[in-house]
Amino acid sequence: MRAQFVLSEIGVGLRRNLTMTFAVVVSVALSLALFGGALMMSDQVNKMKDYWYDKVNVSIYLCSKGDAETFTKCAKGAVTEAQKTAIKADLDKMDDLVETVSYESSDEAYKHYQDQFKGTPMASSITPDQLQESYRVKLKDPSKYKVIATAFAGRDGVQSVQDQRGILENLFALLNGMKVAAFCVMALMLVIALMLIINTVRVSAFSRRRETGIMRLVGASSFYIQTPFIMEAAVAGLIGGVVACGLLAAGRFFTVDHGLMLQEKLNLIHFIGWNEVITKFPLVLAISVLMPALAASFVLRKYLKV
């Protein structure tokens, strides 16, 4: 009987404050969707780091004929066969740091350049002798790049030493910035949701002050009086949490698998799978229930003395 009474009171409260309940649902759904999206973005960045950092190389670019006027390091002219042999021998000695070493000639660099920039105006203006020969060095630990840079950057015949990871760092910095921005917007939306929950509970309690007074007179406990209000907030939050999970699933489905089909269009990016999406649902649903329930309990105790 008591459970039936509590459920009926929840239904009455939700119907009386339908507009504010809808606002709570929307704000909770948006804030938790942003929260889940930020967590998914963090997983995506970490997955991309693991994938790309394992594939990046350190490139040792050698001096070409045309570099003498452009680079002071190549003032002595193009790299000689003896210098290339010495560089390769020193790389072979670093077997504790270096996993593999591959040589790329000017002709091979030209072919790769044409494949990459095919159809662009610059592709037709570049000749093989304008591109440097290079050694592509794959490190066992990419963080040890500075060891290679220190050993080869100032040597005769070496134009420059470039760590490809540095290029990726700019991309990951941008993605991390977007993640932080999503968390900031999420925090703002959570504050708005809490304010709406507080106002909804206060209005609901005020509209039922007569019933609450009668319950006090007949000796009802504070817990029994508070339960319908707390459950109303929890139910509204739970609906918002379910909507948030739906938004996260729809976002993954319509951007990666279908719709935009990023998985097919961006083959170089390994997107997170459904497992990373589904594992966010329990946390989102737990927050969607606990946050409104705790906020409602706080309001009833502190402000309404229920």
C-alpha positions as CSV (number, residue, x, y, z in Angstrom):
1,M,0.0,0.0,0.0
2,R,2.8,2.4,0.9
3,A,4.6,1.6,-2.3
4,Q,1.4,2.2,-4.3
5,F,1.0,5.5,-2.6
6,V,4.6,6.6,-3.3
7,L,4.2,5.6,-7.0
8,S,1.0,7.5,-7.3
9,E,2.6,10.6,-5.7
10,I,5.5,10.4,-8.2
11,G,3.0,10.3,-11.1
12,V,1.1,13.3,-9.7
13,G,4.2,15.3,-9.1
14,L,5.5,14.6,-12.6
15,R,2.2,15.6,-14.2
16,R,1.9,18.8,-12.1
17,N,5.3,20.0,-13.1
18,L,5.4,18.6,-16.6
19,T,7.1,21.6,-18.1
20,M,9.9,21.8,-15.5
21,T,10.3,18.0,-15.6
22,F,10.8,18.2,-19.4
23,A,13.4,20.9,-18.8
24,V,15.2,18.7,-16.3
25,V,15.2,15.7,-18.7
26,V,16.6,17.8,-21.5
27,S,19.3,19.5,-19.4
28,V,20.4,16.2,-17.8
29,A,20.4,14.5,-21.2
30,L,22.5,17.2,-22.9
31,S,25.0,17.5,-20.0
32,L,25.5,13.7,-19.6
33,A,25.7,13.3,-23.4
34,L,28.6,15.9,-23.4
35,F,30.1,14.0,-20.4
36,G,30.0,10.7,-22.2
37,G,31.2,12.3,-25.4
38,A,34.2,13.8,-23.7
39,L,35.0,10.4,-22.2
40,M,34.7,8.8,-25.7
41,M,36.9,11.5,-27.1
42,S,39.5,10.8,-24.5
43,D,39.4,7.1,-25.5
44,Q,39.7,8.0,-29.1
45,V,42.8,10.2,-28.5
46,N,44.5,7.5,-26.5
47,K,43.7,4.9,-29.1
48,M,45.1,7.1,-31.9
49,K,48.2,7.8,-29.8
50,D,48.8,4.1,-29.2
51,Y,48.3,3.4,-33.0
52,W,50.3,6.3,-34.4
53,Y,53.1,6.5,-31.9
54,D,53.9,2.9,-32.7
55,K,54.2,3.7,-36.4
56,V,56.0,7.1,-36.4
57,N,59.6,7.3,-37.6
58,V,62.5,9.6,-37.1
59,S,63.7,10.9,-40.5
60,I,67.3,11.8,-41.1
61,Y,67.3,13.9,-44.2
62,L,70.5,14.0,-46.2
63,C,71.9,17.0,-48.1
64,S,71.1,17.2,-51.8
65,K,72.7,19.2,-54.6
66,G,70.2,22.1,-54.2
67,D,70.6,22.4,-50.5
68,A,74.0,24.1,-50.5
69,E,72.5,27.6,-51.0
70,T,69.6,27.1,-48.7
71,F,71.0,25.2,-45.7
72,T,74.2,26.2,-44.0
73,K,74.6,22.6,-42.8
74,C,74.9,21.5,-46.4
75,A,77.4,24.2,-47.4
76,K,79.9,21.4,-48.3
77,G,77.6,20.0,-50.9
78,A,75.5,16.9,-51.3
79,V,76.0,13.9,-49.1
80,T,78.8,11.5,-50.2
81,E,78.6,7.7,-50.3
82,A,81.2,7.6,-47.5
83,Q,79.0,9.8,-45.3
84,K,75.9,7.7,-46.0
85,T,77.8,4.5,-45.1
86,A,79.1,6.0,-41.9
87,I,75.6,7.2,-40.9
88,K,74.1,3.7,-41.6
89,A,76.9,2.0,-39.6
90,D,76.3,4.3,-36.6
91,L,72.6,3.5,-36.8
92,D,73.3,-0.2,-36.9
93,K,75.3,0.2,-33.7
94,M,72.3,1.6,-31.8
95,D,70.4,-1.7,-31.8
96,D,69.3,-1.0,-28.2
97,L,67.3,2.1,-29.4
98,V,66.7,1.4,-33.1
99,E,64.2,-1.2,-34.3
100,T,64.6,-0.9,-38.1
101,V,66.3,1.4,-40.5
102,S,65.2,1.9,-44.1
103,Y,66.8,4.0,-46.8
104,E,64.7,6.2,-49.2
105,S,66.4,7.6,-52.3
106,S,65.5,10.8,-54.1
107,D,63.6,8.8,-56.7
108,E,61.6,6.9,-54.1
109,A,60.8,10.2,-52.3
110,Y,59.7,11.7,-55.6
111,K,57.4,8.7,-56.2
112,H,55.9,8.9,-52.7
113,Y,55.4,12.7,-53.2
114,Q,53.6,12.2,-56.5
115,D,51.3,9.6,-55.0
116,Q,50.5,11.8,-52.0
117,F,49.9,15.1,-53.9
118,K,48.7,13.7,-57.2
119,G,46.6,16.3,-59.1
120,T,47.9,19.4,-57.2
121,P,49.9,22.2,-58.9
122,M,53.0,21.5,-56.8
123,A,53.2,17.9,-58.0
124,S,54.1,18.9,-61.5
125,S,56.7,21.5,-60.3
126,I,58.8,19.1,-58.2
127,T,61.7,17.1,-59.6
128,P,63.5,14.1,-58.0
129,D,66.7,16.1,-57.5
130,Q,64.8,18.6,-55.3
131,L,63.9,15.9,-52.8
132,Q,66.4,14.7,-50.2
133,E,67.6,11.2,-49.6
134,S,66.8,10.0,-46.1
135,Y,67.0,7.3,-43.5
136,R,63.7,6.3,-41.9
137,V,64.5,5.1,-38.4
138,K,61.9,3.3,-36.3
139,L,62.7,3.5,-32.6
140,K,61.9,0.9,-30.0
141,D,60.9,3.7,-27.7
142,P,59.7,6.9,-29.6
143,S,60.4,9.1,-26.6
144,K,64.2,8.5,-27.2
145,Y,64.1,10.7,-30.3
146,K,66.5,13.2,-28.8
147,V,69.3,10.6,-28.6
148,I,69.1,10.2,-32.4
149,A,68.8,14.0,-33.0
150,T,71.9,14.7,-30.8
151,A,73.9,12.0,-32.6
152,F,73.2,13.0,-36.2
153,A,71.8,16.6,-36.4
154,G,75.2,18.2,-36.7
155,R,77.0,15.7,-38.9
156,D,78.3,16.4,-42.4
157,G,75.9,15.4,-45.0
158,V,72.8,15.6,-42.7
159,Q,70.4,18.4,-43.5
160,S,68.0,17.8,-40.6
161,V,66.6,15.2,-38.2
162,Q,62.8,15.2,-37.9
163,D,60.6,13.4,-35.4
164,Q,57.3,12.7,-37.0
165,R,55.7,12.5,-33.5
166,G,56.1,16.2,-33.2
167,I,53.6,16.6,-36.1
168,L,51.1,14.4,-34.4
169,E,51.5,16.2,-31.0
170,N,49.8,19.3,-32.6
171,L,46.8,17.2,-33.7
172,F,46.5,15.5,-30.3
173,A,46.8,18.9,-28.5
174,L,43.9,20.1,-30.6
175,L,41.8,17.0,-29.7
176,N,42.7,17.4,-26.0
177,G,41.6,21.0,-26.2
178,M,38.2,20.0,-27.7
179,K,37.9,17.4,-24.9
180,V,38.5,20.1,-22.2
181,A,36.0,22.4,-23.9
182,A,33.4,19.6,-23.9
183,F,34.0,19.0,-20.1
184,C,33.6,22.8,-19.5
185,V,30.3,22.9,-21.4
186,M,29.2,19.7,-19.6
187,A,29.9,21.3,-16.2
188,L,27.9,24.4,-17.1
189,M,25.0,22.1,-18.3
190,L,25.2,20.2,-15.0
191,V,24.9,23.4,-13.0
192,I,21.8,24.4,-15.0
193,A,20.3,20.9,-14.5
194,L,20.9,21.1,-10.7
195,M,19.2,24.5,-10.6
196,L,16.2,23.1,-12.5
197,I,16.0,20.1,-10.2
198,I,16.1,22.3,-7.1
199,N,13.4,24.6,-8.5
200,T,11.3,21.6,-9.6
201,V,11.5,20.0,-6.1
202,R,10.7,23.3,-4.4
203,V,7.6,23.9,-6.6
204,S,6.5,20.3,-6.2
205,A,6.8,20.5,-2.4
206,F,5.0,23.9,-2.3
207,S,2.1,22.6,-4.4
208,R,1.7,19.7,-2.0
209,R,2.2,21.5,1.2
210,R,-1.3,20.6,2.4
211,E,-0.8,16.9,1.9
212,T,2.7,17.2,3.5
213,G,1.2,18.9,6.6
214,I,-1.5,16.2,7.0
215,M,1.2,13.5,6.8
216,R,3.2,15.3,9.5
217,L,0.1,15.5,11.8
218,V,-0.6,11.7,11.5
219,G,3.0,11.0,12.4
220,A,4.6,10.1,9.0
221,S,8.4,9.9,9.1
222,S,10.6,12.4,7.2
223,F,11.8,9.6,5.0
224,Y,8.3,8.6,4.0
225,I,7.4,12.3,3.2
226,Q,10.6,12.9,1.2
227,T,10.6,9.7,-0.8
228,P,8.1,10.8,-3.5
229,F,10.0,14.1,-4.1
230,I,13.3,12.3,-4.3
231,M,11.9,9.6,-6.6
232,E,10.4,12.2,-8.9
233,A,13.8,13.9,-9.4
234,A,15.5,10.5,-9.8
235,V,12.9,9.3,-12.4
236,A,13.3,12.6,-14.4
237,G,17.1,12.2,-14.2
238,L,16.9,8.6,-15.3
239,I,14.9,9.5,-18.3
240,G,17.5,12.1,-19.2
241,G,20.2,9.5,-18.7
242,V,18.5,7.1,-21.1
243,V,18.2,9.9,-23.6
244,A,21.9,10.7,-23.2
245,C,22.9,7.1,-23.8
246,G,20.7,7.1,-26.9
247,L,22.5,10.3,-28.1
248,L,25.9,8.7,-27.6
249,A,24.9,5.6,-29.5
250,A,23.3,7.6,-32.3
251,G,26.4,9.8,-32.5
252,R,28.7,6.7,-32.9
253,F,26.2,5.1,-35.4
254,F,25.6,8.1,-37.6
255,T,29.1,9.5,-37.7
256,V,31.3,6.4,-37.9
257,D,29.3,3.5,-39.2
258,H,26.6,5.1,-41.2
259,G,25.6,8.6,-42.3
260,L,29.0,10.3,-42.5
261,M,30.7,6.9,-42.7
262,L,33.9,8.2,-41.3
263,Q,35.2,4.7,-40.8
264,E,35.3,4.2,-44.6
265,K,36.3,7.8,-45.5
266,L,39.1,8.1,-43.0
267,N,41.0,4.8,-43.2
268,L,44.0,6.3,-41.4
269,I,42.1,6.8,-38.2
270,H,41.2,3.8,-36.0
271,F,38.0,4.8,-34.4
272,I,36.8,3.5,-31.0
273,G,34.5,0.5,-31.1
274,W,31.0,-0.1,-29.7
275,N,32.6,-1.6,-26.5
276,E,34.0,1.8,-25.6
277,V,30.6,3.4,-26.1
278,I,28.6,0.8,-24.2
279,T,30.9,0.9,-21.2
280,K,30.0,4.5,-20.7
281,F,26.3,3.8,-20.2
282,P,26.4,2.5,-16.6
283,L,28.3,5.5,-15.4
284,V,26.0,7.9,-17.3
285,L,22.8,6.2,-15.9
286,A,24.3,6.1,-12.3
287,I,25.0,9.9,-12.4
288,S,21.6,10.6,-13.9
289,V,19.9,9.0,-10.9
290,L,22.2,9.9,-8.1
291,M,22.6,13.6,-9.0
292,P,18.9,14.5,-8.9
293,A,18.2,12.3,-5.9
294,L,21.0,13.9,-3.8
295,A,20.0,17.4,-5.0
296,A,16.4,16.8,-4.1
297,S,17.3,15.4,-0.6
298,F,19.5,18.4,0.1
299,V,16.7,20.9,-0.9
300,L,14.1,19.1,1.2
301,R,16.4,19.0,4.3
302,K,17.9,22.5,4.1
303,Y,15.3,24.7,2.6
304,L,11.9,23.0,3.1
305,K,12.6,21.3,6.4
306,V,10.8,18.2,5.2
